Amino acid sequence: MLNRRILRIKAFKVLYSYAENPDLSLKEALSGFEVSCEATRDLYLYMLGIIPALTAEAARRIEAARGKFNPTREDLHPNLKFVQNGLSALLEQDPDFQKLLEKKKMSWEQNDAFLHTLYEQLKTRDYYQEYLNAPEQSLQQDAALWKCIFEQEFEDDEQLAAILEDLSIHWADDLGYVLGCCIRSLEDMARKGRWNLPSLYQPDSRDFARKLLTVTYGRFQEFSDLIAASVSQWEQDRLYTTDIVLIAMGLAEAESFPEIPLRVTINEYVEISKYYSTPKSRSFVNGLLDRLIKTRMEQGIINKTV
């Protein structure tokens, strides 16, 4: 589930905390990293849980309309295609999924206002009306509809962002990545007719991230001194902690993982700098990390197999 890009980001956040708080022990750093990784899968479960929650909201609204004092013909004969969608039934009837939600005390019940707004918004969408008006219904069609919902309704929703921020401090930056994981699960459910909990880590990715974090933590002062010695006094006064951490991680990765191409390593930390540092950090991280790596290769400190 978690690829190396997001694991680098999580390690970066922990190491930034260490740079700001040197009293943070390695044990605490590694523990914080693991908690952050688990939290991403929790967010995945929570977002999948919106499928039966929103379906139930639609069913409640239909029943309420039927019970009006003067219901319309549409109120009495509603289109039930959405409330009968197969993905909601799969998740509601999956004991493993339901046990996980119960164990983690995850529910959308406290956010019924958001579900109400989301359903009203959904009814205005062309893709939703096309789904309702299609004559046949299949699990594949249901999955295609939910894929549109996950792609178009959640990532930039301020109300949802506020809900997630209140629920977990670890969820703030993970929504976009998690939505992609949810979409892959929707496609998988459409093919197999069941839900499977994805592995938290891809093969070898956990060992990679823990080693990267451990090496950078243990040699952070050494790398920080090297970075400071490699820039002018004027630049030293303007070094950002985020940039120091990213370059230190790049050096640790270049030295500790001979199988990873240097350009991959450099590009990864440049990409992270775009989102977590200053507008000028991209070129600074790229230039200084490239220069330091080349120097250490000439010194025989960094050796690459690729």
C-alpha positions in Angstrom: 0.0 0.0 0.0 2.7 2.5 1.0 5.2 3.1 -1.7 8.7 4.5 -1.3 7.7 8.0 -2.1 5.2 8.3 0.7 7.6 6.5 3.1 10.3 9.0 2.3 7.9 11.8 3.2 6.9 10.1 6.4 10.6 9.6 7.3 11.2 13.3 6.4 8.5 14.5 8.8 10.0 12.5 11.6 13.5 13.7 10.9 12.3 17.3 10.7 10.8 16.8 14.2 14.2 15.5 15.4 16.0 18.5 13.8 13.7 20.8 15.7 13.8 18.7 18.9 17.2 17.0 19.3 15.9 15.3 22.5 13.8 12.9 20.3 15.3 9.5 20.6 15.8 7.0 17.8 13.3 4.7 19.4 10.7 7.5 19.6 11.5 8.5 16.0 10.9 4.9 14.7 7.8 4.6 16.8 6.4 7.8 15.4 7.2 6.7 11.9 5.2 3.4 12.4 2.3 5.3 13.9 2.2 7.6 10.9 2.2 4.6 8.5 -0.6 2.9 10.3 -2.6 6.1 10.3 -2.5 6.2 6.5 -4.2 2.8 6.3 -6.7 3.9 8.9 -7.6 6.8 6.6 -8.0 4.4 3.8 -10.5 2.4 5.8 -12.3 5.5 6.9 -12.7 6.7 3.4 -13.9 3.4 2.1 -16.4 3.5 4.9 -18.1 6.4 3.3 -19.5 4.0 0.7 -22.1 2.3 2.9 -22.5 5.6 4.9 -23.5 7.7 1.9 -25.6 4.8 0.5 -27.5 4.7 3.8 -27.9 8.5 3.7 -29.5 8.2 0.3 -31.8 5.5 1.5 -32.9 7.6 4.5 -33.6 10.6 2.2 -35.8 8.4 -0.1 -37.8 7.0 2.8 -38.3 10.5 4.2 -39.5 11.7 0.8 -42.0 8.8 0.6 -43.4 9.8 4.0 -44.1 13.5 3.1 -47.6 14.8 3.6 -48.0 15.3 -0.2 -45.4 13.2 -1.9 -44.8 13.5 -5.7 -44.9 10.6 -8.1 -41.0 10.6 -8.0 -41.1 10.5 -4.2 -43.3 7.4 -4.3 -41.4 5.7 -7.2 -37.8 6.7 -6.7 -34.8 5.4 -8.6 -33.2 2.9 -6.2 -30.2 2.1 -8.3 -27.8 4.0 -6.1 -29.1 2.7 -2.8 -28.9 -0.8 -4.2 -25.3 -0.5 -5.4 -23.3 -3.6 -5.0 -20.1 -2.1 -3.4 -22.0 -0.9 -0.4 -23.5 -4.3 0.1 -20.1 -5.9 -0.2 -18.5 -3.7 2.5 -21.5 -3.9 4.8 -21.5 -7.7 4.6 -17.7 -8.1 4.8 -16.9 -9.3 8.4 -13.2 -8.3 8.2 -14.0 -4.8 7.0 -16.7 -4.3 9.6 -14.5 -5.7 12.4 -11.7 -3.3 11.5 -14.1 -0.3 11.6 -15.5 -1.4 14.9 -12.0 -2.1 16.4 -10.8 1.4 15.3 -14.1 3.0 16.3 -14.5 4.5 12.9 -17.9 5.9 11.9 -19.4 8.6 9.7 -22.5 9.0 12.0 -21.1 12.1 13.6 -20.6 13.7 10.2 -24.2 13.4 8.9 -24.2 17.0 7.8 -21.3 16.3 5.4 -23.1 13.2 4.1 -26.2 15.3 3.5 -24.2 18.0 1.6 -22.3 15.4 -0.4 -25.5 13.6 -1.5 -27.1 16.9 -2.6 -23.9 17.7 -4.5 -23.8 14.2 -6.1 -27.3 14.6 -7.4 -26.3 17.6 -9.5 -23.4 15.7 -11.2 -23.9 14.5 -14.8 -22.0 11.3 -14.2 -24.4 10.4 -11.4 -27.5 11.0 -13.5 -26.0 9.0 -16.3 -25.4 6.2 -13.9 -29.0 6.3 -12.6 -30.4 6.4 -16.2 -28.4 3.5 -17.5 -30.9 0.5 -17.9 -28.7 -2.2 -16.4 -26.8 -2.4 -13.1 -23.6 -4.3 -12.4 -20.8 -4.3 -9.9 -18.5 -2.9 -12.6 -21.0 0.1 -13.1 -21.2 0.6 -9.4 -17.4 0.7 -9.1 -17.2 3.1 -12.0 -19.6 5.5 -10.2 -17.7 5.3 -6.9 -14.5 5.8 -8.8 -15.9 9.1 -10.1 -17.0 10.1 -6.6 -13.5 9.4 -5.1 -11.8 11.2 -8.0 -14.0 14.3 -8.1 -15.6 15.0 -4.8 -13.1 14.6 -2.0 -9.6 15.9 -2.5 -10.4 19.7 -2.5 -13.4 19.6 -0.2 -12.8 22.0 2.7 -15.5 20.4 4.9 -14.0 17.0 4.5 -10.5 18.4 5.2 -11.7 19.9 8.5 -13.3 16.6 9.5 -10.1 14.6 8.8 -8.0 17.2 10.6 -10.1 16.8 13.7 -9.9 13.0 13.6 -6.2 12.6 13.2 -3.1 14.9 13.1 -1.6 12.3 10.7 -4.2 12.6 8.0 -3.6 16.1 6.8 -1.3 15.3 3.9 -2.4 11.8 3.1 -5.8 12.2 1.5 -4.7 12.4 -2.1 -2.5 9.3 -1.8 -5.3 7.4 0.1 -7.9 8.2 -2.5 -5.7 6.5 -5.1 -5.5 3.4 -2.9 -9.3 3.4 -2.5 -9.8 3.6 -6.3 -7.5 0.6 -6.8 -9.6 -1.3 -4.2 -12.8 -0.3 -6.0 -11.3 -1.7 -9.2 -10.2 -4.9 -7.4 -13.6 -5.4 -5.9 -15.3 -5.0 -9.3 -13.1 -7.8 -10.6 -13.2 -10.2 -7.7 -16.5 -9.5 -6.0 -14.9 -9.1 -2.6 -12.8 -6.7 -0.6 -9.2 -7.5 0.5 -7.2 -5.5 3.0 -4.0 -4.3 1.2 -0.7 -5.0 2.8 0.6 -1.9 4.6 4.0 -2.0 3.1 5.2 -3.0 -0.4 7.9 -5.7 -0.4 11.1 -4.5 1.3 9.7 -0.9 1.6 9.4 -1.0 5.4 13.1 -2.1 5.8 14.1 0.6 3.3 12.4 3.3 5.2 13.5 2.3 8.7 17.1 2.0 7.5 16.9 5.4 5.8 15.5 7.0 8.9 18.0 5.3 11.2 21.1 6.2 9.1 20.0 9.8 8.7 19.2 10.1 12.4 22.5 8.7 13.4 24.6 10.9 11.1 22.4 14.0 11.0 25.0 16.3 12.7 27.7 15.0 10.3 25.6 15.7 7.3 24.4 19.1 8.6 28.0 20.2 9.1 28.9 19.0 5.6 26.0 21.0 4.2 26.9 24.1 6.1 30.6 23.8 5.0 29.5 23.5 1.4 27.7 26.9 1.2 28.8 30.4 1.7 28.4 32.3 5.0 25.6 34.3 3.5 23.8 31.0 2.5 24.4 29.4 5.9 22.4 32.1 7.5 19.5 31.3 5.2 19.5 27.5 5.3 16.1 26.1 6.0 15.7 23.1 8.3 13.5 21.4 5.7 16.3 21.7 3.1 19.0 20.4 5.5 16.8 17.4 6.4 16.1 16.6 2.7 19.7 16.8 1.7 20.8 14.8 4.7 18.3 12.1 3.7 19.6 12.2 0.1 23.2 11.7 1.3 22.1 8.8 3.6 20.2 7.1 0.8 23.0 7.5 -1.7 25.5 5.9 0.7 23.3 3.2 2.1 21.4 1.9 -0.9 23.9 1.2 -3.8 21.1 -0.4 -5.8 19.1 2.9 -6.1 20.2 5.1 -9.0 21.5 8.4 -8.0 19.2 10.3 -10.3 16.2 8.6 -8.6 17.4 9.6 -5.2 18.0 13.2 -6.1 14.7 13.5 -8.0 12.8 12.1 -5.0 14.1 14.8 -2.6 13.6 17.5 -5.1 10.0 16.5 -5.5 9.4 16.4 -1.8 11.0 19.9 -1.5 8.3 21.3 -3.8 5.6 20.6 -1.2 7.4 21.0 2.1 9.9 23.8 1.6 10.3 27.2 0.0 9.8 28.0 -3.7 13.6 28.2 -4.2 14.3 24.9 -2.4 13.8 22.8 -5.5 16.9 24.2 -7.3 18.9 24.5 -4.0 18.3 20.9 -3.0 18.9 19.6 -6.5 22.2 21.5 -7.0 23.8 21.0 -3.6 22.7 17.3 -3.2 24.1 16.6 -6.7 27.4 18.3 -5.9 27.9 16.6 -2.6 27.1 13.2 -4.0 29.6 13.7 -6.9 32.2 14.8 -4.4 31.7 11.8 -2.2 31.8 9.4 -5.1 35.2 10.9 -6.1 36.3 10.3 -2.5 35.1 6.7 -2.6 32.5 7.2 0.1 29.5 6.5 -2.2 29.7 3.5 -4.5 26.9 2.6 -6.9 26.1 -0.7 -8.6 23.8 1.1 -11.1 
